[in-house]
Amino acid sequence: MRNFLDRMTFNVPDGGSGGGAPAPAAAAAPPAISPPAAGTPPAAAAAPPAPSAGDPPAGAGGPPAGGEFYKPQGLAEHLLGKDQNETMDKMAKALDGYRARDAQNGVPDRPEAYGEFSGEIPDTIKPHLETLKGDPLFGRVAAKALEHKISVPAYQALTQEFLSVSAEMGLMEPIVDEKAERAALVPDVAKHLTPAEQQQAVEKRINDNYAFLDGLIAKDIGIDKDVAEYAKAMIGDSAKGHRLFEAMQKMTGGQAGTGPSFGNTPPGGLDPKQEIARRQALPENTWGDAKFNQQSYDQLQADLRRVYGE
């Protein structure tokens, strides 16, 4: 056994003597790395060698198989370059050309430009043109005009002609001046108050008139919610419309916020005289009370004359 172990561990062939199989060829040794020159910084010494001119930059993938690169569907052949960068350059140049052509032809780069009217504008349509800027309908039409590359001069000429013809035919309603209409709705008894208090009085007047219209719905006289809302939308934005609502209340014997009575027993089962007595005791109908309301008091006086006569 000892001789056997000696042969396994210590009897190394010497290339020609001693018998046995020749030793396998040694693995190729890695190339020797020369030590850095004296004074060389450690980072520079550890840096890998620079890639050759033909190697791709680190992190960049190699070219696709076959040397092909992405080509957008429908791309014209004259915009296709020898590589992706050249193709992008050609497309950007073409886009600049289209923009320059559109600008020369008066096509804007945003739909809002169609609403920037200038030059001579007839007085009959000038207020209507001012309202177009915030009109959703105009916004959609302007967006469609930009989609079809319509020039600003052409679009504005068509718009002005349409409005002018409509005005001549009487189809254009006057523009409502909201500020002027609200000023006209300030009750006489509130004209000595501060602007903020006047606006509160206007809001109450408007709300009372709308409550009157809503009260008509429950009277089963052929007026439903759609009719009431139509009246509010069509004439509720003007002082004249609200004066009409108030005249209807007086004519029907109604009280603001309750709807007309039409000679029937008021809500709650009270007869007209009992209802007037109740209203006479209310703070808003009592002179000197902090809650006194002239409009409510005037309505009470009108109902008194209607029930008891002059």
C-alpha angles and dihedrals in degrees: 000000000000092000090051093054090047091056091049099049111021108024097089116176114249098207099268111011132067097039125241131109118313117257117261118257113271118251115262109269119234115257114272117256114219115227115252118266117261113277095022112138114246093237092054091046092053095045115113118242116275115262118254121256092260096052120099117245118269113277094017118119120232122255116287118267111286093018091273124142133193115292117189114236112261094017110155114245093237089062093055114101132192089266140008095270094054090047091054091049091053092048092050091050091050091049091052088052093053091049092050090049092050092048091050090050093049097252108147127221093229132037094232089072090073089067095054098097120184140166126043111354122177113246091231093067103026095094090049092052090054091057093053094076093072097032113115090208091057090046092058093046091048091051090052090049090054090048089056093045095242113172121242094240092051094047095046092047091054092046094050092047091050093051093044093052091046090052092049090052092050094246096124116087117212114266111258113238099211094191093052093045093052090048089054090052095059105117116239090241090057100048092095092056128094118277091255092052090046090055090051089054090049092051091051091049092051093045092048091052092048090049088054090054091048089051090058090065093066094050094075094227096134098276115119131178093275091056093048092048090048091054091050093049097045103043104005091091094065135068090230090057092053092048087055091052090051092049089053090052093052092045093052095042093242129151121229109269097015104068127235123316098206088203093302127126108284120247112290095040096274121140118239095261093050090048092051091049089052092049093049089063095052117110092235089060096045118094113234095021116127089234095050111141119195095203092053090047093050090050089051091052091050091051090048090056091046094051101036100025127231 
